[in-house]
Amino acid sequence: MSAEIVTMLGVGGTLLASGGTFALFMLRLFARLQDDFSRLEDRFERLEDRFERLEEKVDELARDHQALAREFSEFRGEVRARLGDLPAGSAAR
């Protein structure tokens, strides 16, 4: 074999080896990126669950607030009715 053919085979082998190395490097990066995205997706799902629970708690608090507001309004009406029956000076004592 001539020196030119040996050189061409060497350069071709080097190019194939460097291309394979680059392909493996890109494959590892892609796998790592895929893992990162799956972890991020899991975090978003957990966060979504937490928001749903928080929304349920806020809805429950709103229902409790409405119920307490009604009861407080009734109580205020009863107090006004009872205090209205008292003479003017006796409510302050």
N, C-alpha and C positions, 0 to 999 in steps of 0.2 A: 504494500500500500504506500501510496505517496504521502508526503507530509501534508499536502492540502486536504486529502480525504481524512486523515487522522485529525486535523484541525477542525474540519467541518463536523465530524462525529463528536469531538469534544465539546464544541460550541453547542451543537444540537442537544447533547446530553445535559449540558449545563442549563440550557434554556428549559428543557423538560423538568429537570430537578427543581429549578427556581419556580417554574409555573406550578408544579405540584405542591411545593412548599407554600406558595402564595394561596393556592386553593385550600389547603388544610388550614391555613391561618384565617382565611375568610369564613370557612365552615365553623371554626371555633368561635369566631366573633358572632356569627349568625346564631349559633346555639346559645351563647351567653346572652345575646339580645333577646332571644325568644324566652329564655328563663326570666330575664328582667321584666319583660312584658307580662308574663304569666303571673309573677309575683305582684306586679302593679295591678293587674286585673283582680286578683284575690283581695288586695287591699281596698279597691273600689267597691267590690261586692260587700265586704265587711262594713265599709263606710255607708253604703246604701242601706244595709240592714239596720245600722245604728240610726240613720235618719228616719227610717220607717218607725222604729220604736219611739224615737223622740217625737215624731208627729202624732203617734197614738197617745203619748203622755200629754202633749199639748192639747189635743182634742178632749181628753179626759178632764184636764184642768179647766178648759173652757166650759164643759158641761157642769162641773162642780161650781164654777164661778156663777153661772146663770142660776143654778139652784139656790146658792147662798144669797144672791142678789134678790131673788124673789122672797126668800124667807126674811131677809133683812128689811125689805120693803113692807112686808106684813107686820113685822115687829115694830117698825117705825110708826105705822098706822095705829097699832094698838096702844103704843106709848102716847101718841098724840091724843088719842081718844080718852085715855085714862087721865092724862094731865089736864086735858080740857075740862074735865068734870070738877077738878079741884079749884078752890078759891085762888085768886091771883097771888096772894102773898105766901101761901103755904108751900108752893112748889120750890121756892128758893131755900127753904130750911132743911 
